[in-house]
Amino acid sequence: MDLNFEFENDITDCFKKLDINKNNNIYITGNLGALGRIKIKKNLLMSLFLKALRNRIGKNANIFSPSASMNLMNTNVPFDIDNTPSYEMGAFAEYFRKLPDSIRSNHPFWSISGQGSDAFRLKNVSKHSYGAGSPWTIFLELEVKQITMGIHPSKAVSLIHHIETIFGVPYRYTKEFMQPIKYGEKIIEEKFYQSVMYKDCLIKKKISLNKHFFDELELQGKLLKTKHLSGLTFWSFKMKDFYKIVLEFLKKDIYTYLEKPPLKRPYSN
């Protein structure tokens, strides 16, 4: 059997087990590193992977991927929506960003790339990384499913920061950044916003990060998992399910994302 055809079939089978079906909108993140064992050139492998996903969900469904460049924060390096590479988002995210039909949101720190019938909405998002008008709001409206590859989703779920922002956790605030943006031959400084933690509060994130949320998601049968023949593990879940679970945790304990409430709270003064 042709190796490319066999790989595509195997990946399609993984998507079936993750309950990825026609018209599902997908946000995909993580690391495809384990697939490097397969003797297919990297770009072709990622092309076959994306083809299998597109065939599974249909031509009009949406695929989104992170293309963040958080390394630009607190620098004077201009953000170029077409050419600034994603930073530490993985090989697939960078491959996806560079495809000619991908649309990228215009945020210098937390951009998202997308393809599909609703991807155009990324052209009109807020200047805040999270909260109302951000890509994360679009994902929830579109009932997007997240697929995470090679790393447990508890370590790859930026949606948590969107939820913290809209819930208004007291240990974060919205910080304004002036960032140079390249438009053609012009470079213009613009204001952008990011949710950040207060300094000098001895804030410690949970060592296990979001594991308690995913334990509940799994308990409710809403976290799916499968393993490719290469050994690469995939997980999938509905973003809206994660959102609802985190809200319930926050209602009971607004510091649920932290190891314990901060010992110093200058934001209380």
Phi, psi and omega in degrees: 000141178301131184299319180297314180297319180295317179298314180300318178296318180296318179293320177301320178297323176298316180298322177300315181292336177272006180061039175267118189229179182303136178073006172289136172267138191233137167246122187239130184214167178118202189230124180270015188308319183298336180288350178298344178288340181280136186276062174230136179303144191304312182294322177294319179301315181291326176296317179293322178299311180294322178298317179297319179294315181297318178297327181287320187262345179096163189287337184265344179292163186255142172239128179236153180210148179290142173224036184296152177223064183296343178294346178279345183299135181064030174234171175255017180284123181294141173271129179241111187303331182272330191239342179293121181288155170292159185236115178059033177260355179100160184295322181293319180301318180289321175300314182294317180302322187276355179294141186299334181261012176277140176251133183244137177286151187265073173228126188293338184253315185233078176265157177235140173251148183209158173223145178131182187292338180249004183298335179301337181295340177292345179282349185225061179250168181288172178269010174259139180299327184229181175085189183303134178085358179272168177304331182293327174295318178300316180301317181292321178296323182273003180052051182291142171261136176264132170250125177244135186243128168076353179216138182301137184299341177297341179254008184212052182227081181295345176305332180302324183285330172297317181294317177303319183294312183286333178283335178080046178299141188285346184270002176240155173216164179269121180254139178266134178237139170263123185226131176289134180238134180267124175238101184063239179267355183263147173239121184237134176278131180226159179271132174226162189229144183217139175278122182229161178274147175297141174279165173060029179245003182054043181281131177233119175295155174304136179301322180272007179052249187259017187301320182295328176292318182286332173299318178291320178300317180292320179301325179275003180072026185249010175239117181256151184215141174209164182232131176283159181302334179288345185103352180289127179265140176240144172234153173217149177200158175278130180302323181295326177294316178298316179304312182295319180294315180297320179302318180295320176297317181293327177297325181277327183207105184293346178258023186298338179279347184257160175299320178197162178304142181304138180288329178247131183226073177298338179289352178274344185283000000 
